[in-house]
Amino acid sequence: MRLDKYLKNSRIIKRRTVAKEACEQGRVEVNGRIAKPGLELKTGDEITITFGSNILKVRVLAMPESVRKEDADSMYEVIA
């Protein structure tokens, strides 16, 4: 699944266009490398997102194509 789509489906970022912009601005890293929005994710990848001065680090657990709001937090595990 594409990185920007995953961020939107997991509800880490509210809109896909915002997720795409964050990737293009270099605020999203996957496994320690700056990632482009079209990067294909795999289970176990670690995503680091910088929101201003806050940093969110998560591990990918699942990648379903569609997910209900209540189940979105089961797609990832917060590391730090």
Residue pairs with C-beta under 8 A, 6 or more apart in sequence:
1 9
1 40
1 41
1 63
1 65
2 37
2 38
2 39
2 40
2 41
3 19
3 23
3 28
3 30
3 35
3 36
3 37
3 38
3 39
3 40
3 41
3 47
4 16
4 19
4 20
4 23
4 37
4 38
5 16
5 19
6 41
6 60
6 63
6 75
7 13
7 16
7 19
7 22
7 28
7 47
7 49
8 14
8 15
8 16
8 19
9 63
9 64
9 65
9 66
9 67
9 72
9 75
10 67
10 72
10 73
10 75
10 76
11 69
11 72
11 73
12 19
12 47
12 49
12 56
12 58
12 76
13 19
13 22
13 49
19 28
19 37
20 37
22 28
22 49
23 35
23 36
23 37
23 39
24 36
24 37
26 34
27 49
27 50
27 51
28 34
28 35
28 47
28 48
28 49
28 50
29 35
29 47
29 48
29 49
30 39
30 41
30 45
30 46
30 47
30 48
31 45
31 46
32 46
32 48
35 47
41 47
41 60
41 63
42 60
43 60
43 61
43 62
43 63
44 59
44 60
45 59
45 60
46 57
46 58
46 59
46 60
46 79
47 57
47 58
47 59
47 60
47 76
48 55
48 56
48 57
49 55
49 56
49 57
49 58
55 80
56 78
56 80
57 78
57 79
57 80
58 76
58 77
58 78
58 79
59 76
59 77
59 79
60 75
60 76
61 74
61 75
61 76
61 77
62 74
62 75
63 75
64 75
67 75
